[in-house]
C-alpha cells in the first residue's frame, strides 16, 4: 500500500467525522508523530510502498480515529508554542487560542525577568511551561485539581527541562494563595452545558469534562474565585490573565469591575473574544 492509497482510505472512512482538509492534517500528524516522518517526507512519499509496520500503524490509527478519538490521544503528543507536550485522557488538548494567550503575556513582559507566575488549572502545563521556556528566570507554579493532570504537567516539565513547582489543589476550596505573584494566569473550565451542542463529538466523548464544563447558572465560578484570591495574592503591579468564553466578554468585564479590577478583553485570530487581562489601580 502507498501513502496515496492511505490518504484515500482516510478520506473515505473519516469523511462522516471531519472535513477533507482536517483529515489531511490528521494523517500528517499521525505520520510525523508515529512514523517519525518530516513534513517534507509526507509531501514527497506519496507513491512509495509503505513497510508492513508502517501500514499497520496507519491502519490501527484509522480504526481509533473512526471511534472519534482525537489524534493527539492516539499519538500521545500535542504541539504547542513550538514545544512537544505529552497529552492523555486526563488533560485537555492544548488549543491554538491558548497559544495566543501565552504570546500576549510574553509580549507584555518582554523586558521583565524575575517574575513569579502561577498557572491555575494547568492541565498539560502548556501555559506555564511555555512561559518558563520563553523566560527562564521566572518562577513558575502549576496548580491543578487532578492528580493525573498534574503528573502529566510534571512529566512535560521534565521533558522540556523546565523546573517548576506544582500544587495539587482545587482552587474553589482555597481561602488564599500562599505567595504573592506578578502574574496569575488561568484557562479554567468555561463552556456552559447549554453550549455542548457546539462541541465536536471527539471532544465530548474523550476530553475530561471536569476541565471543560461549568453549570449554566454559575458559568463564571472559577473566574470569580480566582479574582477574589488575587486581591491579596497579586503584587501591586501584578496582572491577571484569563482565557474566556467567547460569548461572555461583557459578563466577565462586569465581574471584574464588581470585584475592583480594571479589565480589557481581546479577540483571537478567529475574531472571538477569548482573552482577558485584569489589574488593580
C-alpha positions, -999 to +999 in steps of 0.1 A: +000+000+000+012+035-008+007+067+011-016+079-017-038+049-011-038+055+027-048+091+021-078+079+000-087+054+027-086+080+055-107+104+034-133+078+027-136+064+063-133+097+082-155+118+059-185+114+082-165+129+111-142+156+097-139+180+067-114+170+040-086+194+050-088+183+086-085+147+076-054+156+056-039+173+087-048+144+109-030+119+087+000+142+085+002+143+124+000+105+125+028+102+100+050+128+117+044+116+153+041+079+149+062+072+118+088+099+127+084+115+092+093+151+085+067+174+068+086+171+036+085+132+038+047+135+040+047+156+008+071+135-013+064+099-003+030+097-020+039+068-043+064+049-022+054+015-008+049+015+029+065-011+051+043-037+068+049-020+101+041+015+088+009+002+072-001-015+104+004+017+124-016+038+100-045+012+099-046+010+137-047+048+140-075+049+115-095+024+135-091+046+166-099+077+147-132+062+135-143+060+171-139+098+174-108+095+194-087+127+190-055+122+170-034+137+199-047+110+223-036+084+197-001+098+193+002+108+229+016+142+218+004+177+211+024+206+196+020+239+215+040+271+211+069+253+195+070+226+221+060+189+220+038+180+250+026+147+264-012+145+264-036+119+276-073+114+286-067+133+319-057+165+301-073+188+276-056+190+243-039+224+241-055+248+216-043+275+192-063+301+211-043+294+242-011+299+223-024+334+216-028+340+254+008+328+260+020+351+232+002+381+248+018+375+282+053+372+267+049+404+247+035+423+277+065+413+298+093+412+273+116+434+294+107+417+327+129+389+341+123+377+376+085+372+376+066+349+400+039+333+380+011+308+388-009+288+362-042+277+378-059+247+362-027+239+343-037+206+326-007+197+305+012+227+318+012+242+284+008+278+295+032+278+325+058+257+307+058+279+276+063+309+298+092+293+316+108+283+283+105+318+270+115+335+303+139+310+321+144+334+351+107+333+360+095+312+389+065+290+377+039+273+398+015+249+382-018+241+400-045+216+392-072+197+410-065+165+390-036+144+403-032+127+369-032+160+350-006+174+374+016+143+369+013+149+332+023+185+336+053+174+357+063+149+330+062+177+304+083+199+327+109+171+329+108+165+292+113+202+284+139+206+312+119+235+327+119+233+365+086+243+381+067+240+414+034+220+414+004+223+437-024+196+438-054+218+448-090+226+440-089+263+436-125+266+446-117+252+480-089+277+487-092+306+511-059+322+500-029+317+478+003+311+498+025+335+478+023+369+460+025+367+422+034+391+394+012+371+370-018+348+378-029+331+346-058+306+341-076+288+314-103+273+336-135+254+327-158+278+310-180+260+285-216+261+297-237+229+294-261+248+270-231+251+246-224+213+245-243+211+212-215+232+196-187+209+208-174+183+184-181+146+193-144+138+196-141+164+224-173+155+242-166+117+241-129+119+250-117+150+268-121+155+305-154+172+313-140+183+346-117+206+327-143+218+302-178+225+316-195+247+341-231+249+352-252+273+331-263+293+362-228+297+376-206+300+345-181+324+360-175+305+392-138+299+385-131+335+374-149+349+404-129+327+428-095+335+412-102+372+412-112+371+449-079+352+457-060+377+436-069+406+457-044+395+483-021+374+460-012+399+432+019+421+436+010+458+434+016+459+396+005+423+391-018+412+362-044+385+359-047+368+325-076+346+315-088+326+286-126+332+285-158+321+270-163+339+237-200+345+245-194+362+279-170+391+275-194+417+289-203+395+318-166+390+325-159+427+324-188+434+348-175+407+372-140+423+371-155+458+378-176+444+407-145+429+423-124+460+420-104+453+388-098+472+356-100+450+326-097+446+289-109+417+266-093+407+234-103+388+203-084+358+190-073+352+154-108+339+146-124+371+158-138+357+190-134+373+224-110+348+240-085+366+262-088+389+292-064+410+312-073+424+347-053+447+370-059+468+401-054+506+401 
